[in-house]
Amino acid sequence: MGIGRFLILLGAVLILIGAIVSILPRLPIPIGKLPGDLVFRGKNWVFYFPLGTSILLSVLLTLILWLLARR
């Protein structure tokens, strides 16, 4: 694959990611605030680990890729 095709593909992927990120706040699913997302707050620090969100995204991406591979 030539460098030109790679850059076009990379640009298309970045546009798709940007569109998804801009649509996420409007969805009824509170991405990043799901049950299972861990937040630990200290006096001067906050540790946030989105475990529930990570599991949800992993399942969704697995299903999408599985459906695409079946073709």
C-alpha positions as CSV (number, residue, x, y, z in Angstrom):
1,M,0.0,0.0,0.0
2,G,1.4,3.4,-0.9
3,I,1.9,6.2,1.5
4,G,-0.9,8.2,-0.2
5,R,-3.5,5.5,0.4
6,F,-2.3,5.1,4.0
7,L,-2.7,8.8,4.7
8,I,-6.2,8.9,3.1
9,L,-7.2,5.9,5.3
10,L,-5.8,7.5,8.4
11,G,-7.6,10.8,7.7
12,A,-10.9,8.9,7.2
13,V,-10.4,7.1,10.5
14,L,-9.7,10.3,12.3
15,I,-12.8,12.0,10.8
16,L,-14.9,9.0,11.9
17,I,-13.5,9.1,15.5
18,G,-14.1,12.8,15.6
19,A,-17.7,12.4,14.5
20,I,-18.3,9.7,17.1
21,V,-16.7,11.8,19.9
22,S,-18.9,14.7,19.0
23,I,-22.1,12.6,19.0
24,L,-21.4,10.7,22.3
25,P,-22.6,13.5,24.7
26,R,-26.0,13.5,23.0
27,L,-26.6,9.8,23.6
28,P,-28.8,8.6,26.5
29,I,-26.0,6.3,27.7
30,P,-23.7,8.2,30.1
31,I,-20.4,7.1,28.6
32,G,-17.7,7.5,31.2
33,K,-20.2,7.5,34.1
34,L,-21.5,4.0,33.9
35,P,-21.8,1.6,36.9
36,G,-18.5,0.0,37.4
37,D,-16.5,3.1,36.5
38,L,-14.2,3.6,39.5
39,V,-13.4,7.1,40.9
40,F,-11.2,7.5,43.9
41,R,-10.9,11.0,45.3
42,G,-8.2,12.1,47.8
43,K,-7.5,15.5,49.3
44,N,-5.5,16.8,46.3
45,W,-5.9,14.1,43.7
46,V,-8.5,12.1,41.7
47,F,-8.0,8.7,40.2
48,Y,-10.5,7.7,37.5
49,F,-10.6,4.2,35.9
50,P,-13.5,3.7,33.4
51,L,-13.9,-0.1,33.9
52,G,-17.6,-0.3,33.0
53,T,-17.1,1.9,30.0
54,S,-14.1,-0.1,28.8
55,I,-16.1,-3.4,29.1
56,L,-19.0,-1.9,27.2
57,L,-16.8,-0.6,24.4
58,S,-14.9,-3.9,24.2
59,V,-18.1,-5.8,23.7
60,L,-19.5,-3.4,21.1
61,L,-16.2,-3.4,19.1
62,T,-16.0,-7.2,19.3
63,L,-19.5,-7.5,17.9
64,I,-18.9,-5.0,15.1
65,L,-15.6,-6.7,14.1
66,W,-17.2,-10.2,14.3
67,L,-20.0,-9.0,12.0
68,L,-17.5,-7.5,9.5
69,A,-15.4,-10.6,9.5
70,R,-18.3,-12.9,8.7
71,R,-18.6,-11.3,5.2
